[in-house]
Amino acid sequence: MLVFTLCLYLWSWLSSIHGLEFRYHNSVEMEQYLKDINRTFPEITHLHSIGQSVEGRELWVLILGQHPREHRTGIPEFKYVGNMHGNEVVGRVLLLQLIDYLTSRYMKDPLVTRMLNSSRVHILPSMNPDGFESSARDCIYAVGRYNKNGVDLNRNFPDAFESNEEEREKEVRAVMDWLKTETFVLSANLHGGAVVASYPYDNSNRGSELQGGKSISPDDDVFFHLARTYSYSHTEMHNGDSCTDLTDFVDGITNGYHWYPLSGGMQDYNYVWAQCLELTLEISCCKFPPEKQLPGLWEANRPALLAYMQQVHLGVKGVVMDSYGKPVQNAVVEVAGRKNLCPFRTDRNGEYYRLLLPGNYTITGLE
């Protein structure tokens, strides 16, 4: 443990001098960086691939935490996903910076140490590396947005409100399979082209969920809180300024459907099918900004990224057990007044996590 601590302080000292360079690292450089981090911090990181892109690039995920290689009962799973659209590159940069920030401050910064000791953080810096490699450095145009097959990955997930006959892309199937391996509690995916925190639902069947032009989920109050947490922790997002002459976003947040309806989106899939509450974070007006703007974008988003991660501890968690004291898998855990399209269930360890705001709730567990 002494050697590990000395290594951490040495790396922290070196990072303070050099740091991770603010530039666009290509896929080879990103892979090398993640492997270097994993070798430097083997006790608190674990690197693995969840699959490959169409062109065969690995979809690398770095896990950070006190026990990065396995889930521990009572420790919630959190994730960030970047670069889903290949030409929206700021999220990719910020997630690499976040990795550098967390690893260099563990055992030194009380907040970082507490976060990594009390949660397990998964970071996928690039969900669409093929798109990134083909992108043009442009603020507006869509070159590189899609994967190698010309498919928008944020329109390719199964949808709760529409037919799901289309074939899933390799990158989408990789994420869907990933969600089956971990019980993620909270998540966000990082995009560009606006500055706003968007929350479910993105779609609607024009049923009871459609209210006042918004598509309202059973956990709308929690989503509203999560979106405001990010926007008000961001240095500018909460001002609600639009990147264009269109209507500004009040408090820097929006219901996804109210902004524009979207079928096959990842955040709705996470919430409905994987019982993981997810936001879509639009973090830069320019999709592929000049590198000189990257330090400022990091400083604007860093406190928000950290504040949002801490929300994984909202609400209640526990283990459902039978009369013999054995954990019950796949038990329905239902909060009265919140009828989810797919009921929240316990995982293979009998655990449940329900993000809720302070209040009085009736919770039932049914086998």
C-alpha positions in Angstrom: 0.0 0.0 0.0 2.9 2.3 0.8 4.4 1.7 -2.7 1.0 2.4 -4.3 0.6 5.7 -2.3 4.1 6.8 -3.4 3.3 6.1 -7.0 0.1 8.1 -6.7 1.9 11.1 -5.4 4.6 10.8 -8.0 2.1 10.7 -10.8 0.2 13.6 -9.2 3.4 15.6 -9.1 4.2 14.8 -12.8 0.6 15.5 -13.9 0.7 18.9 -12.2 3.8 19.7 -14.3 2.8 18.1 -17.6 -0.9 17.1 -17.5 -2.8 15.7 -20.4 -2.3 17.9 -23.4 -5.4 19.8 -24.5 -5.7 18.5 -28.1 -7.5 16.0 -30.2 -5.9 12.6 -29.6 -6.6 10.1 -32.4 -7.7 6.5 -31.7 -4.2 5.1 -31.4 -3.1 7.9 -29.0 -6.3 7.5 -26.9 -5.8 3.8 -26.6 -2.1 4.3 -25.6 -3.1 6.9 -23.0 -5.8 4.6 -21.4 -3.3 1.7 -21.3 -0.7 3.9 -19.7 -3.2 5.1 -17.1 -4.2 1.5 -16.3 -0.6 0.5 -15.9 0.2 3.5 -13.7 -2.9 3.0 -11.5 -3.7 -0.7 -11.5 -5.3 -0.6 -8.0 -8.0 1.9 -8.9 -8.5 1.4 -12.7 -9.5 -1.5 -15.0 -9.4 -1.2 -18.8 -11.5 -3.4 -21.0 -13.2 -3.3 -24.4 -16.9 -3.7 -24.7 -16.7 -4.5 -28.4 -15.5 -3.1 -31.7 -16.6 -0.5 -34.2 -17.5 -1.4 -37.8 -13.9 -0.8 -38.8 -12.6 -2.9 -36.0 -11.5 -0.2 -33.5 -11.9 -1.2 -29.8 -14.6 0.5 -27.7 -12.4 1.1 -24.6 -14.0 1.6 -21.2 -11.9 2.6 -18.2 -13.4 1.7 -14.8 -12.3 3.7 -11.8 -12.9 2.9 -8.2 -11.6 1.3 -5.0 -12.6 -2.1 -6.5 -12.5 -1.5 -10.2 -12.6 -5.1 -11.4 -15.8 -6.2 -9.8 -19.1 -4.9 -8.4 -19.4 -4.7 -4.7 -22.8 -4.7 -2.9 -23.9 -1.2 -2.0 -21.5 0.5 -4.4 -23.5 2.1 -7.3 -22.3 1.9 -10.9 -22.0 5.2 -12.9 -21.0 5.9 -16.5 -20.1 8.6 -18.9 -20.2 8.0 -22.7 -18.6 10.4 -25.2 -18.3 10.9 -28.9 -21.4 9.0 -29.9 -21.6 11.3 -32.9 -18.1 11.2 -34.3 -17.9 14.9 -35.2 -19.0 16.0 -31.7 -15.6 15.8 -30.1 -15.6 17.9 -27.0 -17.0 15.1 -24.8 -14.2 12.8 -25.9 -11.6 15.4 -24.8 -13.3 16.1 -21.5 -13.7 12.5 -20.5 -10.0 11.9 -21.1 -9.3 15.0 -19.0 -11.7 13.7 -16.3 -9.7 10.4 -16.2 -6.5 12.4 -15.7 -8.2 14.6 -13.0 -9.6 11.6 -11.0 -6.5 9.4 -11.1 -4.1 12.3 -10.3 -6.1 13.4 -7.3 -7.1 10.1 -5.7 -5.8 9.9 -2.1 -5.1 13.6 -2.3 -8.4 15.4 -3.0 -11.1 14.4 -0.4 -14.0 14.8 -2.9 -12.3 12.6 -5.6 -11.2 10.0 -3.0 -14.7 9.8 -1.5 -16.3 9.5 -5.0 -14.0 6.6 -6.1 -14.4 4.9 -2.8 -18.2 5.0 -2.7 -19.0 4.5 -6.4 -17.6 2.7 -9.5 -17.1 5.0 -12.5 -17.1 3.7 -16.1 -15.9 6.0 -18.8 -16.3 5.3 -22.5 -14.5 8.2 -24.2 -15.5 7.3 -27.7 -18.5 5.3 -28.8 -17.9 6.2 -32.4 -14.2 6.1 -33.1 -14.7 5.5 -36.9 -16.8 8.6 -37.1 -14.2 10.6 -35.2 -11.4 9.5 -37.6 -13.4 10.6 -40.6 -14.6 13.9 -39.1 -13.9 17.4 -40.6 -12.9 20.1 -38.2 -16.1 22.1 -38.6 -18.6 23.6 -36.1 -21.8 22.9 -37.9 -21.6 20.3 -40.7 -22.2 16.6 -40.1 -19.1 15.0 -41.7 -18.1 12.2 -39.3 -21.4 12.2 -37.4 -22.4 8.7 -38.4 -20.7 5.4 -38.0 -18.9 3.7 -40.9 -22.2 2.3 -42.2 -23.7 5.8 -42.4 -26.0 5.2 -39.4 -26.8 7.7 -36.6 -26.1 5.7 -33.5 -28.4 7.9 -31.5 -31.3 6.7 -33.7 -30.5 3.0 -33.6 -31.5 1.8 -30.1 -34.7 0.0 -29.5 -37.5 2.5 -28.8 -40.1 2.2 -26.1 -42.8 3.9 -28.2 -42.2 2.7 -31.8 -41.5 -0.5 -33.8 -38.0 -1.9 -33.4 -37.4 -3.9 -36.5 -34.2 -2.2 -37.8 -30.8 -3.9 -37.5 -28.5 -2.8 -34.7 -25.1 -1.4 -35.5 -22.0 -3.0 -33.9 -21.4 0.0 -31.6 -25.1 0.0 -30.5 -25.1 -3.8 -29.9 -21.9 -3.4 -27.9 -23.5 -0.8 -25.6 -26.6 -2.9 -25.2 -24.6 -5.9 -24.2 -22.5 -3.8 -21.8 -25.7 -2.7 -20.0 -26.5 -6.3 -19.4 -23.2 -6.9 -17.5 -23.6 -4.0 -15.0 -26.5 -2.5 -13.1 -25.9 1.1 -14.0 -27.7 3.6 -11.8 -26.9 6.9 -13.4 -25.3 7.9 -16.7 -24.8 10.8 -19.2 -23.8 10.9 -22.8 -21.9 14.0 -24.1 -22.7 15.7 -27.3 -22.1 19.1 -29.0 -23.8 21.7 -31.1 -25.7 23.3 -28.2 -25.3 24.0 -24.5 -28.1 22.4 -22.6 -28.9 19.3 -20.4 -31.7 17.2 -22.0 -33.7 14.6 -20.1 -36.2 11.8 -21.1 -38.4 11.1 -22.7 -37.0 11.9 -26.2 -40.0 10.2 -27.8 -43.7 9.6 -27.3 -46.7 7.6 -28.6 -48.9 10.7 -27.8 -50.4 8.9 -24.8 -50.7 10.0 -21.2 -47.0 10.8 -21.1 -47.5 13.8 -23.5 -48.2 16.8 -21.3 -47.9 20.4 -22.5 -45.6 19.5 -25.4 -43.3 17.5 -23.1 -43.0 13.7 -22.9 -43.1 13.1 -19.2 -41.5 10.1 -17.5 -42.6 8.7 -14.1 -39.3 10.1 -12.7 -39.6 13.5 -14.2 -38.9 15.3 -10.9 -35.6 13.4 -10.5 -34.6 14.1 -14.1 -35.4 17.8 -13.6 -33.2 17.8 -10.6 -30.4 16.0 -12.4 -30.5 18.3 -15.4 -30.5 21.4 -13.1 -27.6 20.0 -11.1 -25.5 19.9 -14.2 -26.6 23.2 -15.6 -26.1 25.1 -12.4 -22.8 23.5 -11.7 -21.6 24.6 -15.2 -20.2 28.1 -15.4 -22.6 29.2 -18.1 -25.2 26.5 -19.0 -27.7 27.7 -16.5 -27.9 31.1 -18.1 -29.9 29.4 -20.8 -28.3 31.2 -23.7 -28.9 29.6 -27.1 -26.1 29.0 -29.6 -28.4 30.3 -32.3 -31.2 32.8 -32.6 -33.7 30.1 -31.6 -35.6 30.0 -28.3 -33.3 30.0 -25.2 -33.4 27.1 -22.7 -34.8 28.1 -19.4 -32.2 27.2 -16.7 -30.2 25.5 -19.4 -32.3 22.4 -19.4 -34.9 20.8 -21.7 -37.2 17.9 -21.9 -35.9 15.9 -24.9 -39.3 15.6 -26.7 -40.1 19.2 -26.1 -36.8 20.2 -27.9 -37.4 17.8 -30.8 -38.8 14.3 -30.9 -36.2 11.6 -31.3 -36.8 7.9 -32.0 -34.2 5.2 -31.0 -32.2 7.4 -28.7 -29.8 6.0 -26.1 -31.0 7.9 -23.1 -34.6 6.6 -23.4 -33.2 3.1 -23.9 -31.0 3.4 -20.8 -34.0 4.5 -18.7 -36.7 2.3 -20.0 -34.9 -1.0 -20.7 -31.8 -0.8 -18.4 -33.3 1.1 -15.4 -30.5 3.6 -15.6 -31.4 7.3 -15.5 -29.5 9.1 -18.2 -29.1 12.6 -19.5 -27.9 13.9 -22.8 -25.4 16.7 -22.2 -24.9 19.2 -25.0 -21.6 20.9 -23.9 -20.4 23.1 -26.8 -21.9 25.3 -29.5 -19.2 24.3 -31.9 -19.1 20.6 -32.5 -15.4 20.5 -33.4 -14.0 23.7 -31.9 -10.4 24.9 -32.3 -8.0 23.3 -29.8 -7.3 26.6 -28.1 -10.9 26.6 -26.7 -10.5 23.2 -25.1 -9.0 24.4 -21.7 -11.9 26.8 -21.3 -14.5 24.1 -22.1 -12.9 21.8 -19.5 -13.0 24.5 -16.8 -16.6 25.3 -17.6 -17.7 21.6 -17.4 -15.4 20.2 -14.8 -17.4 21.2 -11.7 -20.6 20.0 -13.5 -19.1 16.6 -14.4 -18.1 16.1 -10.8 -21.4 17.3 -9.3 -23.4 15.1 -11.6 -21.4 12.0 -10.6 -22.3 12.6 -7.0 -26.0 12.3 -7.8 -25.6 8.5 -8.1 -26.2 8.4 -4.3 -29.6 10.0 -4.4 -32.6 8.1 -3.1 -32.6 4.6 -1.7 -30.8 1.3 -2.2 -30.9 -2.1 -0.6 -31.1 -5.8 -1.0 -34.3 -7.9 -1.3 -34.0 -11.1 0.6 -36.3 -14.1 1.0 -37.3 -15.6 4.4 -34.1 -17.5 4.6 -31.9 -14.4 4.2 -30.9 -15.2 0.6 -30.9 -12.4 -2.0 -33.8 -12.5 -4.4 -32.9 -11.8 -8.1 -35.3 -10.2 -10.5 -37.8 -9.0 -7.8 -39.9 -6.0 -8.8 -39.1 -2.9 -6.7 -41.9 -0.4 -7.3 -42.3 3.1 -5.9 -46.0 4.0 -5.5 -47.1 6.5 -8.1 -44.2 5.8 -10.4 -45.3 3.1 -12.9 -42.3 2.6 -15.2 -42.8 1.1 -18.6 -40.4 -1.6 -17.5 -40.5 -2.2 -13.8 -37.3 -1.7 -11.9 -36.0 -5.1 -10.7 -33.3 -6.4 -8.4 -30.0 -7.5 -10.0 -28.3 -10.8 -9.7 -27.2 -9.9 -6.2 -30.7 -9.0 -5.1 -29.7 -5.3 -5.1 -31.9 -2.3 -6.1 -31.1 1.4 -6.5 -33.9 4.0 -6.9 -32.9 7.6 -7.4 -35.4 9.7 -5.6 -35.6 13.2 -4.2 -36.0 13.7 -0.4 -39.6 12.8 0.6 -41.9 10.0 1.8 -42.3 7.0 -0.5 -44.0 3.7 -0.4 -41.8 1.0 -1.9 -42.8 -2.6 -2.5 -40.8 -5.6 -3.5 -42.5 -8.5 -5.4 -41.1 -11.7 -6.7 
